[in-house]
Amino acid sequence: MLAELAAVDVFRFLLVFTRIGAAVMLFPGIGGTMVTARARLTLALAVSFVVLPVVASTLPAMPRSPFALGLLLLSETAIGVFMGVMVQMLMAALNVAGSYIGYKAGLTNAFVSDPVTADQSTLIPRFLSNLAVVLIFATGLHELLFRAVVDSYALFVPGGPLPFGDMSESVARALATSFRIGLQLAAPVMVFGLVFYGGMGVLARLMPQMPVFFVALPIQVLLGLSILMVSLPLIMLWFLRHVEDGLMPFVRGL
């Protein structure tokens, strides 16, 4: 009898850990390569211990066959990956904004090391992404990430059929919204770029002997970065609101 109870408790914990662990691996900041796998595993285990009593009533009985158990764990993994991908789609707004800002500011070819992917990345998108991760943890928005995963047990009941159509539609909608928000975040620098390039074109026609773009490049970088720094507080505030609004459909009682 005691062995059966222990097996059921292990099964329930494993079921919760599968969903939460898959989501944590894709969360911004936590899922970066600079965070060791042991640290991410420890965090997922700790969160699973806390969450297990809360969602225990929604967990199904332990399947009798290994095949059914594997399908159940695969389903929970898919839900956790879906929640993590939704957060990544919301974060994509800064990549879109940073790419446009870097292009208009003349910093497209400036590369820095990306601690998240351990690869080279352009300067402005990486700066905005790192700043966003800092602000997410500083403002307590990371708690909403974990709450969305916990409350997802009300939307995706363990053992139930997965709504793949609704999940793919949610990802597509989040990506489209992030693209629109990214363009809006980059709007001040984009307007500056249009005016600046237009002025340089007129100046090139009026003074053909002058190397316009060679002279204008330092001015372009200086003005582009100045406009970015002035508009940066509003950009990050708007982005945090975008992340909060994107997670609200998964949170109950808010």
C-alpha positions in Angstrom: 0.0 0.0 0.0 2.8 2.4 0.9 4.6 1.6 -2.3 1.5 2.3 -4.4 1.0 5.7 -2.7 4.7 6.6 -3.2 4.3 5.7 -6.9 1.3 7.9 -7.3 3.0 10.8 -5.6 6.1 10.4 -7.9 3.8 10.2 -10.9 2.0 13.4 -10.0 5.2 15.2 -9.3 6.7 14.0 -12.6 3.6 15.2 -14.4 3.8 18.7 -13.0 7.6 18.8 -13.4 7.3 17.9 -17.1 5.0 20.9 -18.0 6.8 23.4 -15.8 10.3 22.3 -16.7 9.6 22.5 -20.4 8.2 26.1 -20.0 11.1 27.2 -17.8 13.7 26.1 -20.4 12.2 28.7 -22.8 11.6 31.6 -20.4 13.6 34.8 -21.1 16.8 35.0 -19.0 16.3 31.7 -17.3 16.5 29.7 -20.5 19.8 31.4 -21.7 22.9 29.4 -22.2 24.7 31.4 -19.5 22.3 29.8 -16.9 23.6 26.3 -16.2 21.3 23.3 -16.8 21.7 22.4 -13.1 20.3 25.8 -12.1 17.4 25.6 -14.4 16.6 22.0 -13.3 16.8 23.1 -9.6 14.4 26.0 -10.2 12.0 23.8 -12.1 12.1 21.2 -9.3 11.5 23.8 -6.6 8.6 25.4 -8.5 7.1 21.9 -9.1 7.2 21.1 -5.4 5.3 24.4 -4.7 2.8 23.9 -7.5 1.9 20.3 -6.9 -0.5 20.8 -4.0 -2.3 23.5 -6.0 -3.0 21.5 -9.1 -3.3 18.1 -7.6 -7.0 18.0 -8.0 -6.7 18.4 -11.8 -4.2 15.6 -12.3 -5.5 12.3 -13.7 -4.9 8.8 -12.3 -1.7 7.1 -13.1 -2.1 5.1 -16.4 -1.7 1.4 -16.4 0.4 1.0 -19.5 3.8 2.5 -20.2 2.5 3.7 -23.6 -0.3 5.7 -22.1 2.1 7.2 -19.6 4.5 8.2 -22.4 1.6 9.9 -24.3 0.6 11.8 -21.2 4.1 13.0 -20.5 4.5 14.0 -24.2 1.3 15.9 -24.0 2.4 17.8 -20.9 5.8 18.6 -22.6 3.9 20.0 -25.6 1.9 22.3 -23.3 5.0 23.5 -21.5 6.8 24.2 -24.8 3.7 26.0 -26.0 3.7 28.3 -23.0 7.4 29.0 -23.4 7.0 29.7 -27.1 4.2 32.2 -26.4 6.6 34.1 -24.1 9.3 34.0 -26.8 6.8 35.3 -29.4 6.0 38.2 -27.0 9.8 38.9 -26.6 10.1 39.0 -30.4 8.7 42.5 -30.5 12.1 43.8 -29.2 14.0 41.9 -31.9 11.8 43.6 -34.6 12.2 47.0 -33.0 15.9 46.6 -32.5 16.5 45.5 -36.0 14.7 48.5 -37.5 16.4 50.9 -35.0 19.8 49.5 -35.8 19.3 49.8 -39.5 18.1 53.4 -39.3 20.9 54.3 -36.8 23.6 52.9 -39.0 24.5 50.1 -36.6 23.4 47.1 -38.6 27.0 45.7 -38.8 27.8 46.2 -35.1 27.8 42.7 -33.5 28.2 41.7 -29.9 28.2 38.3 -28.1 24.7 37.1 -27.3 24.7 35.4 -23.9 21.3 33.8 -24.6 22.2 31.9 -27.8 26.0 32.0 -27.3 26.3 33.5 -30.8 26.9 36.8 -32.4 24.0 39.2 -32.5 23.5 42.8 -33.7 24.0 45.5 -31.0 20.6 47.2 -30.6 18.4 44.1 -30.5 20.7 42.5 -27.9 20.8 45.6 -25.8 17.0 45.9 -25.8 16.5 42.2 -25.0 19.0 42.2 -22.1 17.4 45.4 -20.7 13.9 43.8 -21.1 15.0 40.7 -19.1 16.4 42.9 -16.3 13.2 44.9 -16.2 11.0 41.8 -16.2 12.7 40.5 -13.0 13.0 44.0 -11.5 9.3 44.7 -11.9 8.1 41.3 -10.7 6.7 40.4 -14.1 8.4 37.1 -14.0 5.9 36.1 -11.4 3.2 36.5 -14.0 5.1 34.1 -16.3 5.0 31.3 -13.7 1.4 32.1 -12.8 0.4 31.8 -16.4 1.9 28.3 -16.5 0.2 27.3 -13.2 -3.2 28.6 -14.4 -2.8 26.8 -17.7 -4.0 23.7 -15.9 -7.5 25.2 -16.0 -7.2 25.7 -19.8 -5.2 22.5 -20.7 -6.4 19.7 -18.3 -3.8 17.0 -18.0 -4.9 13.9 -20.0 -7.3 15.9 -22.1 -7.1 16.4 -25.9 -4.8 19.1 -27.0 -6.4 22.0 -29.0 -3.6 22.2 -31.6 -5.7 24.5 -33.8 -6.2 27.0 -31.0 -2.6 26.7 -29.9 -1.3 27.4 -33.4 -3.7 30.3 -33.8 -2.5 31.8 -30.5 1.1 31.6 -31.5 0.4 33.2 -34.9 -1.7 36.0 -33.3 1.1 36.6 -30.7 3.7 36.8 -33.5 1.6 39.2 -35.6 1.0 41.4 -32.5 4.7 41.4 -31.7 5.5 42.5 -35.2 3.1 45.4 -35.0 4.3 46.4 -31.6 7.9 46.2 -32.8 7.2 48.6 -35.6 5.5 51.0 -33.2 8.4 50.8 -30.7 10.8 51.7 -33.5 8.6 54.5 -34.9 10.7 57.5 -33.6 13.9 56.2 -35.0 12.2 55.2 -38.3 10.8 58.7 -38.8 14.3 60.1 -38.1 15.8 57.7 -40.7 13.3 58.8 -43.4 14.0 62.5 -42.8 17.7 62.0 -42.5 18.1 59.9 -45.6 15.9 62.3 -47.5 18.0 65.2 -46.4 21.2 63.4 -47.4 19.8 62.7 -50.8 18.9 66.4 -51.4 22.4 67.4 -50.1 24.0 64.9 -52.5 22.2 66.5 -55.4 23.2 70.0 -54.3 26.8 69.2 -53.6 27.9 66.3 -55.9 31.6 66.7 -54.9 31.0 66.2 -51.2 31.2 62.6 -49.9 27.8 62.9 -48.2 27.4 59.5 -46.7 30.9 59.4 -45.4 30.4 62.7 -43.6 26.8 61.8 -42.5 27.5 58.4 -41.0 28.8 59.7 -37.6 25.9 62.2 -37.5 23.5 59.4 -38.2 24.8 57.2 -35.5 24.9 60.0 -32.9 21.4 61.3 -33.7 20.0 57.7 -33.9 21.4 56.7 -30.5 20.2 60.1 -29.0 16.6 59.5 -30.2 16.8 55.9 -28.9 18.0 57.0 -25.4 15.3 59.7 -25.2 12.5 57.3 -26.2 13.9 54.2 -24.3 11.8 54.6 -21.2 8.6 54.7 -23.2 9.8 51.8 -25.4 10.4 49.6 -22.4 7.2 50.6 -20.6 5.1 49.9 -23.7 6.9 46.5 -24.2 6.3 45.5 -20.6 2.6 46.3 -21.1 2.6 44.2 -24.2 4.1 41.2 -22.4 1.5 41.6 -19.6 -1.4 41.8 -22.0 -0.2 38.8 -23.9 -0.1 36.7 -20.7 -3.4 37.8 -19.3 -5.5 35.3 -21.3 -3.7 32.5 -19.5 -4.2 33.9 -16.0 -7.3 33.4 -14.0 -8.8 35.9 -11.6 -7.0 39.0 -13.1 
